[in-house]
């Protein structure tokens, strides 16, 4: 009886946290209706947002009422994973309704579009040229929320220590300051400033206000949804590209690194392993793309150089904006972008992929092993990493955990590629498209479309979901959910027999 009571208290805490997320997202679902002030002819879309928003708020309020039964103890990382999984699944399902009603998507297509938005991927099956303005704004809003995990951060700010488990489960274990509540507020402040600055910069460089808001939201969330089929290439503007690149880089930075940058601690930022890897990869990859791909495709020097730099930054930051199509690119150019998409962005940022910190850690581990092979047998060798302002020693536990993660990531990537190949797509296209989905990038070579097979659609949807979250924690959390449910039902059955 005591264990059953404990489980009820723990899951009351979990569900009340999920309820708060649902409540926040339900209220936010009404934000696309602001577009009706400029486009009143789209008023017929009103109920497509009010109905799911009301239902989500009602469900959130119901779950939130369980807080009085909840335990006051800290939530574990596994329990935080359960909160994240349930929250994301609920908001993804409810977010499909506007796509189904307004754009006429099937359920599978609407799920795909919703997951792509919340995971900040940017792959799309919506015809953006003919889509309603409310739909376009809704896509950008969910990317903004999904990028910083806004609902999760706001929940953390209210629930205090419970937020630690939630942040870890969402791939954001670092905190800006020791206090979770203050960390959440700082992240929100940074994120809002990015969005406002990006919107203003886009407006000054030639976009209208609607396009500026949408592209600013998508850029700083490294989401990549655009209001134009040609993405940033629609404007063919060096100034708009010059605004987009810094926004993508800011979205790529860890919020901890961004906080150091805001405080003027340039030295701390400069010795960060992720920042160093980024500053090495961008010029190398851009130069390779320029000389071996874009220079032969685009006759003007300025255009070919802009393409090389922009596509490199977009792929590495997992933003997914593009200025050109890739149908005429050679295999080398596609391979470079594929590698960058697999590496991904910064840890504890809005970006996806394996993450630059893990690549940096494995590189340091490899260098250490090479040094050990060349050193005398009794020599003691060590390697260090910078974590914020702290210099820490590289240990076998870090290497083991990182290696397991990378192995599972690549295994999932291989499985997804095989699924796309079985649907009739070429190996080259399958490699590129699934790397984009799993890395939550959004660059497409043409595989993702409204007419693609449903098996491919669902495979990419699952890839985006697992790629956005720390799937090791999420998988462990799902096992915990199943184990707790099994234990509770077993004890309930035993209690009935004894009763």
N, C-alpha and C positions, 0 to 999 in steps of 0.2 A: 504493500500500500504506500509505503514511504517513497519507493522508487517511482511509482505511478504519479504520485503528487509532484515529485521533483520534475518529471518529464513534462507534466502539464504546465508547471511554472516556467520552465525553460522555453517551451513552444508558445506560451502566451507572450513571452518577451520577443521571440522571433516574429510571430505574426503581428504583434503591435508595431514592430519596426517596419515590416512589410506594408502595414496599413498606412503608416506615415508617408512612405514612398508613393503609394497609390494615390493618396490624398493630394500630394504636391503635384504629381504628374497629371492628375485629373483636372486640377485648376489650370495648369499650364496648357492643357489641351484646348482651352478656350482662346488662347492667344492668336491663332490664325484668323479668328473672326475680326481682328483689327484691320485686316485687309479689306473688309467690306466698306470701310469708310472711303476708300479710294475706288473700289470696284463694287458698288452696291448691286450691280446686276448678278453678282454671285450669291445673293442672299439665300437662294434655294439650297445652298450647301450648309446652312446654319445647323440643322439638326444632325448632320453627319458628325458634328463635333460636340454638340450639346448632349446628345444621347450617350455616347461612350464616356464623356467627361462626368456626367451625372452618375452613371453606373460605377465608374472607377472610384469616384469620391465616396459613394455609398459603401462600396466594398472596403475602401480604406477606413472609413469611419467605424464600420463593424469590427474590423481587425484591431483598430486603435482602442476600442473599448475594452479589449482584453488586457490592457496594460495594468489594470488594478489587480490582476491575478499573477502578474509576472514576477519572477525573481529579480532581486536587485544586484545580483552578482554580475561580474564581467562576462560578456559573451566571448566564447573561444573563436579562433580563426575558422574552424569547421562550421560553427553556428553562423558566423558571419557569411560564410560561403552559401549556407542554406538561404539566408536573407537575400543575398545578391541574386541567386538563381531564381527564387520565387518572385522577387520584385521584377527582374528583367523579363521573365516569362509573362507575367501578368500585363506589364505595360506594353510589351510587344504585341500581345494578342489584342488588347483594347485599341492600340494605335492603328490596327489594320482597318478599322471601320471606315475612316474617312477615305482611304484609298479604294475600298470596295464600292462605296456609295457614290463618291465624286468622280473617280476615274474609271470605274467599271472593271477593276482588276479581279482576277479570281482569288480565292482564299490563299492559294500557294504563292501567287505573285504578291499579294498584299503582305503576307508574312515575310517574304523576302525583302520587300521594300522597307518594311518596318524594322526588321533586324539590321538591314544595311544602314538605316538612319541611326538607330540607337547605338550600334557598335562603331559608328563613325567610319564606315567603309566607303560608301559612295557609289557602289555598283547599283544600277537602277534599271527597272523595267517600265518606268513611267515615261510617256511621251511628253517631255518637258515643254516642247514648243506649243502644245495644245492643252496643257494642264491648267487647271484653275490656279489663280494666284494664292488662294487659301491653301491649296495642296503644296505648292512650292514653298510657301512660308512654313507650313507644318513640317516638311522634310528638313528644313534648316533648323527649326526649333529643336527637333528631337536630336539632331546632331550636336547642337550646342549643349543640350542636357546630357547626352551620352558621353560627350567628350571629357568633361571634367567630372563625370559621375555626379552631376549637380544634386540630384535627388538623394543620392547616398551621402554626399558631403553635408547637405542640410540636415539629414537625419542624424549624422554623426554629431553635428553641432548641438542638437537637442538632447541626444541620449548620452553624450559624454563618453565614458570609457568603452561603451559598446561599439563605438565607431572604429576602434582599432581593429577588431576582428573583421568588420565590414571592409575597411580600406585594404587590408591584406588580401582578402578574397577577390577584390577587384583589381589587384595588381598595383596597389598604391600603399606600400607598407611604410614608406618614409613620411615623417611629419616635419613641417616647417619649424615648429616650436614644440616643446614638450607637451603642451596642453592641446588635446584634440580639438576642443571647441575653437580655440584661437587659430589653429592651423586651418580649419575649415573656412573660417572667415577670411583669412589671408588669401587662400586659394580663390575664393569667390571674388575678392577685391581685384586680384591679378587678372582673373578671367574676364571680368566685366570691363576692366580698363582696356584689355586687348580688343574686345569686341567693339567698344565705342571708338577706339583709335582706328581700328580697321575700317569701320563703316565710314568715318569721316575721310580717311585717306582715299578710299575707293570713290567717294562722291567727288572729291577734288580732282581726281584723275580722269573723270569722265563717265562713270557709271551713274544711272539714276538711283534714287534713294532705295527703291525696292531691290534692285540688283546688288547695291552696296551692302545692305543689311544681310541679304542671303549669303553672299560670298564671304563677308566678314565672319559670320557664324560658322560657315563651312571651313574656312581657312584656319581659324584659331583652334577649332576642334579637330583639325586634321581629318575632316570628313570628306570633303570633295564634291558634295552635291552642288550642282550648278543650275541656274535658271535657263541655261542655253545648251543646246545639243553639242555645240563645239567647245563647251567649257570655257576656260579663259581665252582660248584661241579665237573665240567669236570676235573679240575686240582687236586682236592683233596689235596690241599696244605695249610698247616697251615700258611705259610708266605704270600701267596696271600690273604688268608682270613684276616690275620692281617693287610694287607694294605687296604683292602676293608672296613673294619669296621670303621676306622677313617675317610675315605672319605665319607662314608654314614652319619656319625655323623656331619661332617662339612657341608654337604649339608642340613642336618636337621636344623642347627642353623639359626636363624634369621640373616640377613645380619647386622643388628644393633649390635646384640650380637657378631658376628664375628669381627666387627670393634673394639669393646671394647677389644676383645681378642687380636687382632693384636697390639693394643696400650698398652697392658700389664695391663689393668685394670681388673685384676682377681677378685677383690672383687666385682666389679659391675656385672661381669658375674655370680659369685657364688650366689648372692642374687636374681638373676632373677628367677621368678616363673617357667618358662618353663624349665630352666636348672635343677632346683631342682626336678621337676616332672620327667624329663627324667632320672636323676640319681637315682631316687627311683624306677621307673618302670622297667628299664633294669635289675638290679640284681634280683628283685622280680620275674619278668616274666621268666628270664633265669633259676633261681633256680626251679621254678615250672615246667617248661618244662623239665629240666634235671631229676628231681626226678620222675615225673609222666608220662613222655612220652619217651624222647630220651634214657634214661638209659636202658630201657627194649628192645629197638629196635636195638641199636648199642653196641655191646659187649665191645668195647674198651673204657675205661674211657675218654681218650683224645678226641676221635671222638664224643662221645655223648655230652661232655661238649662244644666242638666247635659248634656242630649243635644247641644246645640250645641257646648259646650266639648269633651266627650269625643270626639265623632265627628271634630272638627277635629284634635285631637291624634293620634288613632288614624290618620287618613289621612295627615297630614304626616309622622309618624314611620314610616310604612309598617308599623305593627304589625298592624292588621287586626282588633282587638277591636271589638265593637259592643255597644250597649245597646238598640238598636231595629232593626227591619227597615226597608227603604227602599222597599217596594212602594207606600206612600202618599205618598212625598216628591214635591214638585214638581220641575220641570226645573232651577230655579235651585239648589236644594240639591244635586242630583246633580252639576251642573256645578261647583259649588264643591269638592266632594269629589274630583271627577275632576282638577281643576287641582292640588289639593294632592297627590294621588297621583302625578301626573307630576313635580312638583317633587321630592318625596322627602325623605330625611333627610340627615344629615351625612356628609361624606366621611370615609373611614377609620372608619366605625362599622358597626353591624350592620344599618343601614337600607338600603333600595334607592332606586330612582327616579333621575332625572337628577342629583340631589344639590344641596343648598342652596348649596354653594360655587360651583358652576358658574353657578347663577342669579345669585348675588351678583356674580360676575366679569363676566358679560354685562351686568348692570345698570350696573356701573361703566364698562364699555367704552362703553355707549350714552350715559351721562352725559358721558363724555370727548368723544365725537364731537359731541354737541350743543354743548358748550363750544367746540370747535374751529370749528364753523360760525359761532358768534357772535363769535369772537375775531378780532383783526387777522391778516392773512395771515402775518406773520413771527413771530407769538407762539408760544412753546414751552410747551406744556401737558403736564402729567403727572398720572397717577393712581396711587395706591398701595393695596396690600392688606396685611393682616396675616396672616402665616403663623406661628402660634405666637407667639413673642416677637420675630420678625423682621418688619420693615416692608419690603416689596419693591415694586418698580415694576411696574405693569401693562405687559406688552409684547405685541407683535403675535403672537408665537409662542403665548402662552397663549390669546389670543383665538381664534386660528385653530384650535388643537387642540380647544378647548371648543366652538366653533361646529360643527366636523365631528362631534364626538360627539353634540351635541344634534340635528343634522340626521339622523344615522343612527338615533338613538333614536326620533325622531318618524316617520321613514320606516318603521321596523320596527313601530311602533305602528299606523300607517295600514294596513300590510299585514295585520296581525293582526286589525284591526277588519273589514276586508273578508272575511277568512276566516270570522269569526264570523257576519257578515251572510249569507254564502253558505250557512251552515248553518241559516238560517231565523230567526235572532235579530234583533230590531229594532236599528236604528242606535243608539238611546239606550242600550240594554242592552249592545250590543257595545262601545261606547266605554267604558262604565264598567267592564265585566268585564275587558277586555284591558288597560286602564290599571292595574287591580289586579294582574293577572298579571305584566305587564312591570315594574311598580314593586315587585314582591314585597310587595304590601300584604296581600291576603287578604280585603278587604271584597267582598261579593258581593250582587248584585241578583237572584240566582236563576238565573243562566245555568249556573254550575258545579253539576253534579249527577251522580249515577251514570248517569243515562240520557242524558247529552249525547252528541252524535255523536263518534266517535273522532277525526275530523279536527280538531274543535274542542279535544278533549282534548289531542292532541299539539301543536297550535298553542300552547295555553297552557303546556304543559310546556316547549317550546322557549323561549317568552318568559320564563318564570321562570328558566331556566338562563342565558340570555344577560343577563337583567336583573340577576341577582345578581353576575355577574362583570364585569370590565372587558372588554366583548366586543371592543373594538378590539385589545387585546393578545391575547385568546384567538384571534381570527380570524388575526392575524399568526402566532401560535404554530402553528396548524393548518397554515398555508401552509408554515411551516418544517418541520413534521413530514413533510408530503408531499414537500417539496423534498429533505430529507435522505434519505428513503426512496428517492426516485427516483435520487439521485446514487449511493447505496450499491449499488442494484441494477444501475445502468449500469456502474459500475466492476467489480462482481462478474462481470457478463457479459463485459466486455472482458478481465478476467483469465482467464476460462475459455477464451476464444478464443485468447489468446496462449499459454495453457498447453497 
